[in-house]
Each structure stands twice: as C-alpha cells, then as structure tokens.
Amino acid sequence: MSIIMNLFYKGENKNAVKFAEEMESSGIADRIRHVEGNEGYDYFYSMKDPETVLLIDAWKDQAALDRHHASELMNEIMKLREKYDLHMEAKRYIPDDQGITGADKKFVR
C-alpha cells in the first residue's frame, strides 16, 4: 500500500523555491530518491502562488516513511527548512488499487 504525501512549502521572498533548488543542487533530493521504499520525490512550482512549492513524496508503505522520518536525511531537510524559514502544510493520500476507472477514463489520455 503506497502512501503519497503532498507537502506544500510556503515562505517569503521566493524562499520555498530556493529551498527546493538547494535540495536538488546539494544532492539531498537524489539521496532520498534512492532510499529503499521511496517511490517518488518531485518538486513542483505553483503558477498561482510564487511563494509556494509542492513536493509530491511517495513511499512504499508506512514503515518506509517512518524510516525516512528517523533518518539523518530528515535532519538535513529540517536544517534547510529553518534556513529558509519555511512553513508547511501536509496532505496524505493512499491510492486505491483500481486506478482510473468508469466515467473518469474518458478524461484521461
């Protein structure tokens, strides 16, 4: 059972963008992508709100997510969040095994 986390990083003066850029340039994001149980780790920029960055973070199961939260990588992330004075909103999703079905299929190419 996968777990998908949508993490909305919010700051001022484009600090959320700077945070995401440093996560990538420092290699932290790539290291997380290679952690056992990680199924996706990608940043997206809001066209509506330039002070918000969305991270879509997917994990194989709760145990994998718990290991990530207990890892040294998490400490590195927290230091960067403090550096850029970011606040977060988190939304958690558990996808169903059916995928796109029924009437929804006509809207997906």
Residue pairs with C-beta under 8 A, 6 or more apart in sequence:
1 61
1 94
2 39
2 58
2 59
2 60
2 61
2 94
2 95
3 58
3 59
3 61
3 62
3 65
3 92
3 93
3 94
4 40
4 56
4 57
4 58
4 59
4 92
4 93
4 94
4 95
5 55
5 56
5 57
5 58
5 59
5 65
5 90
5 91
5 92
5 93
6 54
6 55
6 56
6 57
6 90
6 91
6 92
6 93
7 54
7 55
7 57
7 88
7 89
7 90
8 52
8 53
8 54
8 55
8 88
8 89
8 90
8 91
9 16
9 19
9 20
9 52
9 53
9 54
9 55
9 81
9 86
9 87
9 88
10 16
10 51
10 52
10 86
10 87
10 88
10 89
11 19
11 51
11 84
11 85
11 86
11 87
12 51
12 85
14 50
14 51
15 51
15 84
15 85
15 86
16 51
16 52
16 53
16 84
16 86
17 45
17 50
17 53
18 84
19 53
19 80
19 81
19 83
19 84
19 86
20 43
20 45
20 53
20 55
22 28
22 80
22 84
23 29
23 43
23 77
23 80
24 30
24 43
28 73
28 76
28 77
28 80
29 41
29 43
31 73
32 38
32 41
32 68
32 73
33 40
33 41
35 64
35 67
35 68
35 71
35 73
36 64
36 67
37 59
37 60
37 61
37 63
37 64
37 65
37 67
37 68
38 57
38 58
38 59
38 60
38 64
38 68
39 58
39 59
39 60
40 56
40 57
40 58
41 55
41 56
41 57
41 58
42 55
42 56
43 53
43 54
43 55
44 53
44 54
44 55
44 56
45 53
45 54
46 52
46 53
46 54
59 65
59 68
68 74
81 88
100 108
